[in-house]
Amino acid sequence: MNYQEKLVLIKSSTERIIGGLSWTELQEELNTTEGLYQKDINDISRKVINEVEGIHGKRIYNELMIDPASVADGGLDSSVVSKIRER
């Protein structure tokens, strides 16, 4: 898989995560994608979560400051919100 194809995969994965795809489902899809090595999967996963955090991170951070127990998912799967919370 070349660089341009990876960029397209990162963009589409980010859009799908924002649309509610779970982190586990994304990882399963990446693991079965032809031409990806584990290093590629780790890199794509990191970039996807960075993109999602760039979009939703400030809202999640603000909600954590108000009440850590009641962070709204904002359409994201709970596993993705947890990943952002960890960061």
Secondary structure, DSSP 4 states (H G I P E B T S, - for coil): --HHHHHHHHHHHHHHHHTT--HHHHHHHHHTSTT--HHHHHHHHHHHHHHHHHHHHHHHHHHHHH-TT----TTS-HHHHHHHHH-
